[in-house]
């Protein structure tokens, strides 16, 4: 059965946000999206409404933008991610195959070299490492929820992962998770994953509360992101 026009628009925009082709605060125009997908505005409205309900877009007056989280929202969301990824690690420990463990081990070794050689590659491999664990959990509803929350925190996670000291920590924490998965120890895998996410959260919150990376008072007035047509959103300059 072929996808409806609304489903196509939704899926592509969802992926654009996930891959950061659409950045936080990017302005989306119905007319531009309808032209891009060669559809009427009705399926565009349906897709946008669904993304708003999922917390990925928001209305700002008469405009629709990609959501930018506040410090308080980040603080609320990260513990939820820790619980969900912890559960995924527990389930993965019970269900993962030897081949999947071996693939994770290869990725872990690759990340050690990427720390100094290619920070961007490190971030990408880190994502694949986590995705592989979630896949091994064999729980699609859990995977969808993790993906949704990770998407709206993606820009923050990349800031933290770009820090050399966090990369060192991450490699060590991945080793603990990998050892627990190899031992099929669900409790240890869950604890290691929750600690891993909590450590990243602690560093991120320190950055957020001591810098202007993002704050509730400046979210609305900070520099514009690129919109659905690739142009700068018509907003005021950053402070």
MDAnalysis code that builds the backbone (N, CA, C; Angstrom):
import MDAnalysis as mda
import numpy as np

u = mda.Universe.empty(717, n_residues=239, atom_resindex=np.repeat(np.arange(239), 3), trajectory=True)
u.add_TopologyAttr("name", ["N", "CA", "C"] * 239)
u.add_TopologyAttr("resid", np.arange(1, 240))
u.add_TopologyAttr("resname", ["UNK", "UNK", "UNK", "UNK", "UNK", "UNK", "UNK", "UNK", "UNK", "UNK", "UNK", "UNK", "UNK", "UNK", "UNK", "UNK", "UNK", "UNK", "UNK", "UNK", "UNK", "UNK", "UNK", "UNK", "UNK", "UNK", "UNK", "UNK", "UNK", "UNK", "UNK", "UNK", "UNK", "UNK", "UNK", "UNK", "UNK", "UNK", "UNK", "UNK", "UNK", "UNK", "UNK", "UNK", "UNK", "UNK", "UNK", "UNK", "UNK", "UNK", "UNK", "UNK", "UNK", "UNK", "UNK", "UNK", "UNK", "UNK", "UNK", "UNK", "UNK", "UNK", "UNK", "UNK", "UNK", "UNK", "UNK", "UNK", "UNK", "UNK", "UNK", "UNK", "UNK", "UNK", "UNK", "UNK", "UNK", "UNK", "UNK", "UNK", "UNK", "UNK", "UNK", "UNK", "UNK", "UNK", "UNK", "UNK", "UNK", "UNK", "UNK", "UNK", "UNK", "UNK", "UNK", "UNK", "UNK", "UNK", "UNK", "UNK", "UNK", "UNK", "UNK", "UNK", "UNK", "UNK", "UNK", "UNK", "UNK", "UNK", "UNK", "UNK", "UNK", "UNK", "UNK", "UNK", "UNK", "UNK", "UNK", "UNK", "UNK", "UNK", "UNK", "UNK", "UNK", "UNK", "UNK", "UNK", "UNK", "UNK", "UNK", "UNK", "UNK", "UNK", "UNK", "UNK", "UNK", "UNK", "UNK", "UNK", "UNK", "UNK", "UNK", "UNK", "UNK", "UNK", "UNK", "UNK", "UNK", "UNK", "UNK", "UNK", "UNK", "UNK", "UNK", "UNK", "UNK", "UNK", "UNK", "UNK", "UNK", "UNK", "UNK", "UNK", "UNK", "UNK", "UNK", "UNK", "UNK", "UNK", "UNK", "UNK", "UNK", "UNK", "UNK", "UNK", "UNK", "UNK", "UNK", "UNK", "UNK", "UNK", "UNK", "UNK", "UNK", "UNK", "UNK", "UNK", "UNK", "UNK", "UNK", "UNK", "UNK", "UNK", "UNK", "UNK", "UNK", "UNK", "UNK", "UNK", "UNK", "UNK", "UNK", "UNK", "UNK", "UNK", "UNK", "UNK", "UNK", "UNK", "UNK", "UNK", "UNK", "UNK", "UNK", "UNK", "UNK", "UNK", "UNK", "UNK", "UNK", "UNK", "UNK", "UNK", "UNK", "UNK", "UNK", "UNK", "UNK", "UNK", "UNK", "UNK", "UNK", "UNK", "UNK", "UNK", "UNK", "UNK", "UNK"])
u.atoms.positions = np.array([
    [0.853, -1.199, 0.000],
    [0.000, 0.000, 0.000],
    [0.882, 1.241, 0.000],
    [0.634, 2.152, -0.928],
    [1.476, 3.340, -1.047],
    [1.169, 4.332, 0.073],
    [2.166, 5.146, 0.398],
    [2.006, 6.149, 1.440],
    [1.107, 7.284, 0.966],
    [0.365, 7.864, 1.891],
    [-0.416, 9.053, 1.572],
    [0.531, 10.238, 1.455],
    [0.046, 11.317, 0.837],
    [0.870, 12.519, 0.698],
    [1.267, 13.060, 2.064],
    [0.338, 13.022, 3.009],
    [0.619, 13.501, 4.363],
    [1.718, 12.679, 5.025],
    [1.679, 11.362, 4.829],
    [2.686, 10.479, 5.423],
    [4.061, 10.744, 4.827],
    [4.119, 10.993, 3.525],
    [5.400, 11.293, 2.873],
    [5.989, 12.579, 3.436],
    [5.171, 13.621, 3.537],
    [5.648, 14.900, 4.075],
    [6.123, 14.719, 5.511],
    [5.337, 14.007, 6.306],
    [5.704, 13.754, 7.701],
    [7.038, 13.024, 7.795],
    [7.174, 11.949, 7.032],
    [8.377, 11.122, 7.122],
    [9.626, 11.899, 6.730],
    [9.542, 12.691, 5.659],
    [10.702, 13.450, 5.199],
    [11.068, 14.543, 6.204],
    [10.071, 15.258, 6.715],
    [10.354, 16.305, 7.702],
    [10.902, 15.704, 8.993],
    [10.347, 14.574, 9.393],
    [10.849, 13.865, 10.574],
    [12.332, 13.550, 10.405],
    [12.687, 13.028, 9.227],
    [14.082, 12.680, 8.963],
    [14.952, 13.929, 8.844],
    [14.413, 14.999, 8.289],
    [15.171, 16.255, 8.200],
    [15.536, 16.772, 9.590],
    [14.611, 16.654, 10.531],
    [14.890, 17.082, 11.900],
    [15.889, 16.137, 12.551],
    [15.691, 14.841, 12.347],
    [16.596, 13.852, 12.952],
    [18.023, 14.022, 12.458],
    [18.184, 14.299, 11.167],
    [19.514, 14.443, 10.578],
    [20.047, 15.874, 10.694],
    [19.286, 16.738, 11.341],
    [19.649, 18.143, 11.548],
    [19.807, 18.925, 10.238],
    [19.067, 18.495, 9.231],
    [18.954, 19.340, 8.041],
    [18.006, 20.508, 8.327],
    [17.112, 20.287, 9.275],
    [16.285, 21.364, 9.824],
    [16.716, 21.570, 11.266],
    [17.254, 22.722, 11.561],
    [17.804, 23.007, 12.881],
    [16.765, 23.658, 13.787],
    [17.000, 23.633, 15.107],
    [16.085, 24.312, 16.024],
    [15.845, 25.760, 15.617],
    [14.600, 26.161, 15.686],
    [14.117, 27.502, 15.345],
    [13.993, 27.738, 13.844],
    [14.258, 26.708, 13.015],
    [14.052, 26.862, 11.569],
    [12.573, 27.135, 11.298],
    [12.320, 28.083, 10.420],
    [10.954, 28.487, 10.084],
    [10.422, 27.635, 8.936],
    [9.227, 27.092, 9.106],
    [8.592, 26.274, 8.070],
    [7.385, 27.020, 7.519],
    [7.347, 27.170, 6.205],
    [6.246, 27.851, 5.536],
    [5.416, 26.827, 4.764],
    [4.108, 26.847, 4.976],
    [3.231, 25.900, 4.281],
    [3.415, 25.965, 2.771],
    [3.481, 27.176, 2.250],
    [3.606, 27.357, 0.801],
    [4.896, 26.733, 0.280],
    [6.003, 26.944, 1.002],
    [7.289, 26.373, 0.587],
    [7.250, 24.852, 0.627],
    [6.657, 24.300, 1.690],
    [6.597, 22.848, 1.828],
    [5.694, 22.229, 0.765],
    [4.579, 22.880, 0.474],
    [3.680, 22.370, -0.566],
    [4.388, 22.334, -1.915],
    [5.183, 23.375, -2.197],
    [5.931, 23.415, -3.456],
    [7.026, 22.361, -3.469],
    [7.694, 22.193, -2.344],
    [8.779, 21.209, -2.260],
    [8.279, 19.795, -2.537],
    [7.125, 19.443, -1.965],
    [6.605, 18.084, -2.105],
    [5.594, 17.948, -3.242],
    [5.318, 19.066, -3.919],
    [4.369, 19.062, -5.035],
    [3.009, 18.518, -4.603],
    [2.527, 19.049, -3.479],
    [1.224, 18.650, -2.954],
    [0.452, 19.916, -2.571],
    [-0.822, 19.736, -2.250],
    [-1.608, 20.866, -1.754],
    [-1.214, 21.150, -0.305],
    [-1.775, 22.193, 0.258],
    [-1.430, 22.544, 1.634],
    [-2.079, 21.611, 2.661],
    [-3.119, 20.897, 2.267],
    [-3.821, 20.036, 3.224],
    [-2.924, 18.943, 3.804],
    [-2.223, 18.135, 2.986],
    [-1.330, 17.134, 3.573],
    [-0.173, 17.752, 4.344],
    [0.265, 18.940, 3.937],
    [1.319, 19.636, 4.678],
    [0.818, 19.974, 6.077],
    [-0.403, 20.515, 6.162],
    [-0.979, 20.872, 7.468],
    [-1.112, 19.631, 8.352],
    [-1.528, 18.514, 7.758],
    [-1.699, 17.281, 8.529],
    [-0.363, 16.795, 9.083],
    [0.674, 16.837, 8.249],
    [2.000, 16.398, 8.686],
    [2.554, 17.317, 9.766],
    [2.397, 18.615, 9.561],
    [2.885, 19.597, 10.539],
    [2.147, 19.436, 11.863],
    [0.839, 19.234, 11.806],
    [0.054, 19.046, 13.032],
    [0.555, 17.827, 13.808],
    [0.876, 16.772, 13.100],
    [1.372, 15.554, 13.751],
    [2.732, 15.795, 14.406],
    [3.606, 16.528, 13.733],
    [4.929, 16.822, 14.286],
    [4.831, 17.762, 15.486],
    [3.848, 18.642, 15.482],
    [3.613, 19.503, 16.646],
    [3.157, 18.653, 17.830],
    [2.248, 17.714, 17.576],
    [1.757, 16.837, 18.641],
    [2.881, 15.997, 19.236],
    [3.882, 15.661, 18.422],
    [5.004, 14.858, 18.893],
    [6.100, 15.703, 19.526],
    [5.903, 17.016, 19.555],
    [6.859, 17.890, 20.222],
    [8.061, 18.282, 19.396],
    [8.023, 18.033, 18.090],
    [9.168, 18.346, 17.235],
    [9.047, 19.726, 16.594],
    [7.832, 20.187, 16.395],
    [7.580, 21.532, 15.876],
    [6.709, 22.276, 16.880],
    [6.640, 23.599, 16.737],
    [5.750, 24.384, 17.580],
    [5.239, 25.592, 16.820],
    [4.077, 26.067, 17.231],
    [3.522, 27.292, 16.676],
    [4.128, 28.476, 17.411],
    [4.537, 29.477, 16.664],
    [5.024, 30.729, 17.249],
    [4.265, 31.847, 16.552],
    [3.114, 32.242, 17.145],
    [2.241, 33.182, 16.462],
    [1.607, 32.504, 15.257],
    [1.777, 33.088, 14.099],
    [1.236, 32.498, 12.873],
    [2.259, 31.613, 12.171],
    [3.442, 31.470, 12.760],
    [4.525, 30.698, 12.146],
    [4.671, 29.330, 12.808],
    [5.328, 28.427, 12.095],
    [5.682, 27.115, 12.634],
    [7.198, 26.982, 12.583],
    [7.798, 26.589, 13.709],
    [9.251, 26.448, 13.763],
    [9.627, 25.106, 14.379],
    [10.873, 24.694, 14.133],
    [11.421, 23.516, 14.796],
    [11.674, 23.890, 16.253],
    [11.214, 23.055, 17.162],
    [11.291, 23.397, 18.590],
    [12.724, 23.531, 19.085],
    [12.935, 24.523, 19.920],
    [14.190, 24.719, 20.642],
    [13.874, 24.533, 22.124],
    [14.510, 23.571, 22.758],
    [14.217, 23.290, 24.157],
    [14.800, 24.348, 25.083],
    [14.150, 24.534, 26.225],
    [14.692, 25.376, 27.282],
    [15.535, 24.515, 28.219],
    [16.266, 25.162, 29.111],
    [17.071, 24.440, 30.099],
    [16.182, 23.515, 30.927],
    [15.030, 24.029, 31.359],
    [14.126, 23.227, 32.184],
    [13.627, 21.994, 31.429],
    [13.326, 22.152, 30.151],
    [12.853, 21.013, 29.362],
    [13.947, 19.965, 29.199],
    [15.175, 20.411, 28.967],
    [16.291, 19.470, 28.858],
    [16.447, 18.699, 30.164],
    [16.364, 19.410, 31.285],
    [16.503, 18.774, 32.595],
    [15.404, 17.747, 32.844],
    [14.228, 17.981, 32.303],
    [13.120, 17.036, 32.468],
    [13.224, 15.843, 31.531],
    [13.735, 16.063, 30.336],
    [13.752, 15.016, 29.317],
    [14.884, 14.014, 29.526],
    [16.064, 14.481, 29.915],
    [17.212, 13.575, 30.006],
    [16.983, 12.385, 30.944],
    [16.394, 12.576, 32.134],
    [16.128, 11.407, 32.977],
    [15.204, 10.392, 32.304],
    [14.281, 10.872, 31.471],
    [13.401, 9.962, 30.741],
    [14.197, 9.153, 29.721],
    [15.137, 9.830, 29.046],
    [15.988, 9.120, 28.090],
    [16.822, 8.073, 28.811],
    [17.336, 8.426, 29.992],
    [18.157, 7.486, 30.759],
    [17.365, 6.230, 31.111],
    [16.124, 6.416, 31.534],
    [15.284, 5.270, 31.888],
    [15.001, 4.408, 30.662],
    [14.637, 5.040, 29.555],
    [14.285, 4.282, 28.352],
    [15.495, 3.586, 27.743],
    [16.623, 4.287, 27.642],
    [17.816, 3.633, 27.085],
    [18.341, 2.575, 28.048],
    [18.153, 2.792, 29.350],
    [18.533, 1.766, 30.319],
    [17.722, 0.501, 30.124],
    [16.416, 0.664, 29.922],
    [15.558, -0.492, 29.660],
    [15.965, -1.176, 28.366],
    [16.282, -0.384, 27.341],
    [16.722, -0.972, 26.072],
    [17.987, -1.797, 26.270],
    [18.915, -1.306, 27.082],
    [20.152, -2.049, 27.338],
    [19.861, -3.347, 28.085],
    [18.940, -3.295, 29.052],
    [18.559, -4.509, 29.787],
    [17.964, -5.548, 28.829],
    [17.041, -5.114, 27.995],
    [16.421, -6.036, 27.041],
    [17.441, -6.563, 26.037],
    [18.340, -5.684, 25.607],
    [19.369, -6.103, 24.653],
    [20.260, -7.180, 25.253],
    [20.597, -7.038, 26.528],
    [21.447, -8.040, 27.183],
    [20.784, -9.413, 27.174],
    [19.474, -9.431, 27.207],
    [18.730, -10.691, 27.217],
    [18.522, -11.262, 25.818],
    [18.625, -10.404, 24.792],
    [18.219, -10.825, 23.448],
    [19.305, -10.691, 22.384],
    [20.390, -10.043, 22.691],
    [21.414, -9.760, 21.689],
    [22.110, -11.041, 21.234],
    [22.500, -11.072, 19.967],
    [23.232, -12.221, 19.432],
    [24.733, -11.980, 19.530],
    [25.495, -13.046, 19.406],
    [26.954, -12.910, 19.450],
    [27.441, -12.023, 18.310],
    [26.827, -12.168, 17.149],
    [27.217, -11.336, 16.003],
    [26.999, -9.862, 16.307],
    [25.881, -9.546, 16.929],
    [25.598, -8.147, 17.273],
    [26.586, -7.618, 18.304],
    [26.957, -8.446, 19.257],
    [27.969, -8.033, 20.242],
    [29.292, -7.766, 19.547],
    [29.650, -8.628, 18.613],
    [30.905, -8.448, 17.876],
    [30.896, -7.144, 17.078],
    [29.760, -6.810, 16.485],
    [29.642, -5.555, 15.730],
    [29.809, -4.362, 16.667],
    [29.201, -4.426, 17.841],
    [29.358, -3.358, 18.827],
    [30.814, -3.206, 19.246],
    [31.502, -4.327, 19.397],
    [32.914, -4.283, 19.787],
    [33.758, -3.602, 18.714],
    [33.447, -3.869, 17.454],
    [34.161, -3.219, 16.350],
    [33.911, -1.715, 16.375],
    [32.669, -1.325, 16.588],
    [32.348, 0.105, 16.656],
    [33.053, 0.774, 17.829],
    [33.118, 0.061, 18.938],
    [33.791, 0.611, 20.121],
    [35.267, 0.869, 19.833],
    [35.921, -0.063, 19.168],
    [37.335, 0.121, 18.814],
    [37.503, 1.265, 17.820],
    [36.559, 1.379, 16.896],
    [36.628, 2.457, 15.910],
    [36.549, 3.819, 16.596],
    [35.686, 3.922, 17.588],
    [35.512, 5.194, 18.284],
    [36.784, 5.631, 19.008],
    [37.571, 4.685, 19.459],
    [38.829, 5.036, 20.139],
    [39.749, 5.809, 19.204],
    [39.803, 5.377, 17.938],
    [40.651, 6.065, 16.972],
    [40.054, 7.374, 16.494],
    [38.729, 7.430, 16.455],
    [38.060, 8.629, 15.943],
    [38.100, 9.799, 16.913],
    [38.416, 9.531, 18.174],
    [38.464, 10.605, 19.166],
    [39.361, 11.753, 18.720],
    [40.547, 11.396, 18.246],
    [41.511, 12.426, 17.848],
    [41.513, 12.665, 16.340],
    [41.194, 11.633, 15.576],
    [41.292, 11.748, 14.125],
    [40.086, 12.447, 13.501],
    [38.897, 12.180, 14.029],
    [37.688, 12.734, 13.409],
    [36.556, 12.833, 14.427],
    [36.451, 13.972, 15.119],
    [35.367, 14.143, 16.088],
    [33.983, 13.944, 15.467],
    [33.797, 14.389, 14.222],
    [32.498, 14.223, 13.565],
    [32.177, 12.745, 13.368],
    [33.182, 11.966, 12.983],
    [32.988, 10.529, 12.814],
    [32.702, 9.869, 14.158],
    [33.336, 10.366, 15.218],
    [33.095, 9.844, 16.565],
    [31.624, 10.000, 16.931],
    [31.079, 11.180, 16.675],
    [29.675, 11.441, 16.995],
    [28.758, 10.514, 16.201],
    [29.087, 10.309, 14.931],
    [28.265, 9.435, 14.087],
    [28.324, 7.987, 14.562],
    [29.536, 7.505, 14.879],
    [29.676, 6.124, 15.337],
    [29.006, 5.932, 16.691],
    [29.073, 6.946, 17.536],
    [28.378, 6.888, 18.823],
    [26.881, 6.676, 18.605],
    [26.324, 7.392, 17.645],
    [24.898, 7.243, 17.338],
    [24.603, 5.818, 16.874],
    [25.454, 5.292, 16.010],
    [25.255, 3.935, 15.491],
    [25.362, 2.911, 16.619],
    [26.297, 3.127, 17.546],
    [26.486, 2.237, 18.695],
    [25.195, 2.164, 19.519],
    [24.649, 3.317, 19.840],
    [23.407, 3.350, 20.621],
    [22.243, 2.756, 19.833],
    [22.175, 3.062, 18.544],
    [21.102, 2.517, 17.711],
    [21.152, 0.989, 17.674],
    [22.368, 0.438, 17.628],
    [22.524, -1.016, 17.565],
    [22.021, -1.680, 18.848],
    [22.257, -1.031, 19.976],
    [21.759, -1.573, 21.248],
    [20.237, -1.522, 21.284],
    [19.683, -0.414, 20.836],
    [18.222, -0.277, 20.808],
    [17.609, -1.305, 19.858],
    [18.261, -1.532, 18.726],
    [17.791, -2.544, 17.776],
    [17.830, -3.931, 18.410],
    [18.879, -4.211, 19.174],
    [19.022, -5.522, 19.811],
    [17.987, -5.752, 20.907],
    [17.367, -4.684, 21.390],
    [16.334, -4.825, 22.419],
    [15.063, -5.455, 21.859],
    [14.881, -5.386, 20.530],
    [13.723, -5.987, 19.860],
    [12.396, -5.453, 20.435],
    [12.331, -4.147, 20.604],
    [11.117, -3.537, 21.153],
    [10.810, -2.262, 20.371],
    [10.106, -2.391, 19.242],
    [9.851, -1.230, 18.379],
    [9.170, -0.044, 19.066],
    [8.141, -0.245, 19.922],
    [7.542, 0.925, 20.581],
    [8.544, 1.692, 21.439],
    [9.399, 0.968, 22.152],
    [10.432, 1.615, 22.962],
    [11.408, 2.359, 22.070],
    [11.782, 1.752, 20.960],
    [12.720, 2.390, 20.024],
    [12.150, 3.693, 19.480],
    [10.860, 3.705, 19.167],
    [10.235, 4.919, 18.631],
    [10.242, 6.050, 19.657],
    [9.959, 5.711, 20.905],
    [9.942, 6.749, 21.947],
    [11.343, 7.300, 22.207],
    [12.329, 6.427, 22.234],
    [13.709, 6.886, 22.420],
    [14.108, 7.808, 21.276],
    [13.776, 7.415, 20.065],
    [14.129, 8.217, 18.894],
    [13.488, 9.600, 18.967],
    [12.244, 9.647, 19.384],
    [11.545, 10.935, 19.454],
    [12.223, 11.880, 20.445],
    [12.560, 11.376, 21.617],
    [13.191, 12.235, 22.615],
    [14.634, 12.573, 22.253],
    [15.309, 11.646, 21.618],
    [16.682, 11.943, 21.201],
    [16.707, 13.009, 20.115],
    [15.705, 12.987, 19.254],
    [15.662, 13.973, 18.173],
    [15.597, 15.396, 18.703],
    [14.750, 15.620, 19.702],
    [14.580, 16.988, 20.181],
    [15.717, 17.431, 21.090],
    [16.598, 16.499, 21.463],
    [17.787, 16.878, 22.245],
    [19.064, 16.726, 21.425],
    [18.917, 16.457, 20.131],
    [20.066, 16.113, 19.291],
    [21.155, 17.177, 19.290],
    [20.764, 18.437, 19.133],
    [21.771, 19.496, 19.054],
    [22.546, 19.617, 20.353],
    [21.877, 19.389, 21.485],
    [22.552, 19.463, 22.780],
    [23.530, 18.298, 22.950],
    [23.088, 17.106, 22.562],
    [23.950, 15.931, 22.697],
    [25.211, 16.085, 21.862],
    [25.082, 16.678, 20.684],
    [26.255, 16.837, 19.829],
    [27.252, 17.830, 20.410],
    [26.752, 18.857, 21.097],
    [27.655, 19.801, 21.761],
    [28.502, 19.073, 22.795],
    [27.848, 18.244, 23.602],
    [28.564, 17.514, 24.654],
    [29.541, 16.513, 24.050],
    [29.100, 15.762, 23.046],
    [29.967, 14.745, 22.443],
    [31.147, 15.354, 21.704],
    [31.054, 16.622, 21.343],
    [32.169, 17.281, 20.676],
    [33.290, 17.662, 21.616],
    [33.085, 17.497, 22.912],
    [34.099, 17.855, 23.906],
    [35.044, 16.680, 24.129],
    [36.362, 16.882, 23.991],
    [37.323, 15.779, 24.146],
    [37.179, 15.029, 25.463],
    [36.957, 15.752, 26.576],
    [36.852, 15.064, 27.860],
    [35.633, 14.156, 27.918],
    [34.539, 14.562, 27.249],
    [33.356, 13.723, 27.230],
    [33.574, 12.511, 26.345],
    [34.345, 12.659, 25.291],
    [34.646, 11.523, 24.428],
    [35.428, 10.465, 25.194],
    [36.377, 10.891, 26.021],
    [37.126, 9.937, 26.852],
    [36.181, 9.186, 27.788],
    [35.301, 9.935, 28.440],
    [34.338, 9.319, 29.351],
    [33.427, 8.355, 28.601],
    [32.969, 8.787, 27.440],
    [32.019, 7.993, 26.674],
    [32.608, 6.651, 26.263],
    [33.859, 6.664, 25.825],
    [34.516, 5.416, 25.432],
    [34.598, 4.461, 26.617],
    [34.967, 4.976, 27.784],
    [35.064, 4.138, 28.979],
    [33.691, 3.595, 29.379],
    [32.677, 4.436, 29.287],
    [31.325, 4.009, 29.650],
    [30.773, 3.000, 28.653],
    [31.091, 3.173, 27.385],
    [30.677, 2.193, 26.380],
    [31.303, 0.832, 26.661],
    [32.535, 0.834, 27.149],
    [33.204, -0.430, 27.477],
    [32.441, -1.167, 28.578],
    [31.957, -0.427, 29.572],
    [31.178, -1.040, 30.651],
    [29.872, -1.622, 30.108],
    [29.228, -0.867, 29.246],
    [27.971, -1.349, 28.653],
    [28.226, -2.596, 27.815],
    [29.272, -2.559, 27.012],
    [29.608, -3.686, 26.144],
    [29.928, -4.932, 26.956],
    [30.678, -4.780, 28.047],
    [31.005, -5.923, 28.905],
    [29.738, -6.552, 29.487],
    [28.793, -5.708, 29.894],
    [27.544, -6.220, 30.461],
    [26.716, -6.948, 29.403],
    [26.693, -6.420, 28.194],
    [25.967, -7.081, 27.110],
    [26.611, -8.421, 26.770],
    [27.927, -8.432, 26.732],
    [28.645, -9.670, 26.416],
    [28.374, -10.740, 27.476],
    [28.197, -10.295, 28.727],
    [27.933, -11.226, 29.828],
    [26.447, -11.550, 29.968],
    [25.619, -10.951, 29.109],
    [24.163, -11.138, 29.171],
    [23.611, -10.764, 30.541],
    [24.188, -9.730, 31.136],
    [23.795, -9.260, 32.467],
    [22.892, -8.029, 32.306],
    [21.590, -8.266, 32.319],
    [20.645, -7.187, 32.080],
    [20.697, -6.077, 33.113],
    [20.804, -6.445, 34.379],
    [20.843, -5.436, 35.444],
    [22.061, -4.539, 35.309],
    [23.195, -5.147, 35.025],
    [24.433, -4.362, 34.893],
    [24.390, -3.501, 33.637],
    [23.839, -4.037, 32.563],
    [23.739, -3.257, 31.322],
    [22.841, -2.041, 31.527],
    [21.722, -2.238, 32.209],
    [20.807, -1.122, 32.464],
    [21.473, -0.058, 33.331],
    [22.140, -0.489, 34.389],
    [22.798, 0.466, 35.283],
    [23.891, 1.237, 34.557],
    [24.657, 0.532, 33.720],
    [25.750, 1.184, 32.987],
    [25.211, 2.200, 31.989],
    [24.120, 1.859, 31.314],
    [23.544, 2.788, 30.340],
    [22.946, 4.004, 31.033],
    [22.266, 3.781, 32.135],
    [21.676, 4.912, 32.852],
    [22.761, 5.846, 33.386],
    [23.853, 5.265, 33.855],
    [24.976, 6.089, 34.320],
    [25.572, 6.870, 33.157],
    [25.677, 6.232, 32.010],
    [26.227, 6.852, 30.799],
    [25.411, 8.085, 30.404],
    [24.100, 7.944, 30.354],
    [23.237, 9.066, 29.978],
    [23.250, 10.142, 31.060],
    [23.255, 9.731, 32.324],
    [23.246, 10.698, 33.426],
    [24.527, 11.523, 33.457],
    [25.652, 10.905, 33.129],
    [26.920, 11.637, 33.103],
    [26.897, 12.699, 32.012],
    [26.378, 12.337, 30.848],
    [26.253, 13.306, 29.755],
    [25.319, 14.439, 30.159],
    [24.231, 14.090, 30.838],
    [23.278, 15.111, 31.286],
    [23.940, 16.089, 32.257],
    [24.726, 15.567, 33.189],
    [25.375, 16.431, 34.182],
    [26.285, 17.446, 33.514],
    [27.060, 16.988, 32.535],
    [27.965, 17.893, 31.832],
    [27.178, 18.914, 31.014],
    [26.129, 18.452, 30.349],
    [25.313, 19.357, 29.544],
    [24.653, 20.423, 30.411],
    [24.089, 20.016, 31.540],
    [23.417, 20.985, 32.403],
    [24.401, 22.001, 32.955],
    [25.617, 21.578, 33.224],
    [26.643, 22.522, 33.672],
    [26.903, 23.559, 32.588],
    [27.007, 23.092, 31.345],
    [27.225, 24.010, 30.224],
    [26.050, 24.974, 30.058],
    [24.858, 24.437, 30.141],
    [23.670, 25.256, 29.918],
    [23.489, 26.315, 30.997],
    [23.796, 25.956, 32.214],
    [23.551, 26.882, 33.317],
    [24.675, 27.896, 33.502],
    [25.811, 27.660, 32.857],
    [26.940, 28.584, 33.023],
    [27.313, 29.285, 31.727],
    [26.509, 29.089, 30.683],
    [26.822, 29.720, 29.403],
    [25.539, 30.190, 28.752],
    [25.658, 30.778, 27.547],
    [24.491, 31.217, 26.779],
    [24.213, 30.246, 25.634],
    [24.603, 28.970, 25.850],
    [24.307, 27.970, 24.824],
    [22.807, 27.963, 24.525],
    [22.006, 27.995, 25.556],
    [20.565, 28.172, 25.427],
    [20.027, 28.516, 26.800],
    [19.029, 29.340, 26.854],
    [18.362, 29.661, 28.109],
    [16.949, 30.109, 27.791],
    [16.002, 29.896, 28.709],
    [14.615, 30.246, 28.420],
    [14.437, 31.688, 27.988],
    [15.220, 32.603, 28.546],
    [15.031, 34.021, 28.252],
    [15.545, 34.433, 26.889],
    [16.378, 33.584, 26.253],
    [16.941, 33.979, 24.967],
    [16.526, 33.071, 23.828],
    [15.775, 31.998, 24.137],
    [15.357, 31.076, 23.081],
    [14.620, 31.805, 21.971],
    [13.717, 32.690, 22.342],
    [12.863, 33.329, 21.345],
    [13.607, 34.372, 20.525],
    [14.707, 34.910, 21.050],
    [15.355, 36.028, 20.378],
    [16.728, 35.699, 19.820],
    [17.141, 34.443, 19.899],
    [18.475, 34.108, 19.435],
    [18.510, 34.010, 17.925],
    [19.712, 33.760, 17.376],
    [19.922, 33.826, 15.931],
    [19.023, 32.863, 15.184],
    [18.535, 33.243, 14.022],
    [17.609, 32.400, 13.272],
    [18.312, 31.219, 12.627],
    [17.577, 30.125, 12.518],
    [18.098, 28.963, 11.809],
    [17.584, 28.992, 10.385],
    [18.067, 28.050, 9.585],
    [17.606, 27.991, 8.206],
    [16.247, 27.318, 8.153],
    [15.398, 27.825, 7.280],
    [14.044, 27.311, 7.184],
    [13.913, 26.246, 6.124],
    [12.654, 25.924, 5.804],
    [12.392, 24.838, 4.867],
    [12.848, 25.151, 3.461],
    [13.064, 26.441, 3.156],
    [13.536, 26.809, 1.826],
    [15.037, 27.049, 1.791],
    [15.725, 26.767, 2.927],
    [17.174, 26.930, 2.985],
    [17.623, 28.335, 3.289],
    [16.652, 29.291, 3.467],
    [17.003, 30.673, 3.749],
    [16.917, 30.938, 5.238],
    [17.567, 32.018, 5.672],
    [17.484, 32.397, 7.067],
    [16.063, 32.816, 7.418],
    [15.591, 32.362, 8.578],
    [14.275, 32.776, 9.026],
    [14.291, 34.266, 9.331],
    [13.212, 34.981, 9.014],
    [13.189, 36.426, 9.196],
    [12.974, 36.805, 10.651],
    [14.043, 36.688, 11.471],
    [13.970, 37.017, 12.879],
    [15.075, 37.997, 13.205],
    [15.007, 38.556, 14.395],
    [15.987, 39.551, 14.796],
    [17.354, 38.952, 15.013],
    [18.383, 39.777, 15.165],
    [19.735, 39.309, 15.381],
    [19.909, 38.729, 16.771],
    [20.950, 37.913, 16.939],
    [21.230, 37.350, 18.251],
    [21.786, 38.429, 19.158],
    [21.604, 38.165, 20.467],
    [22.075, 39.158, 21.427],
    [23.532, 38.924, 21.792],
])
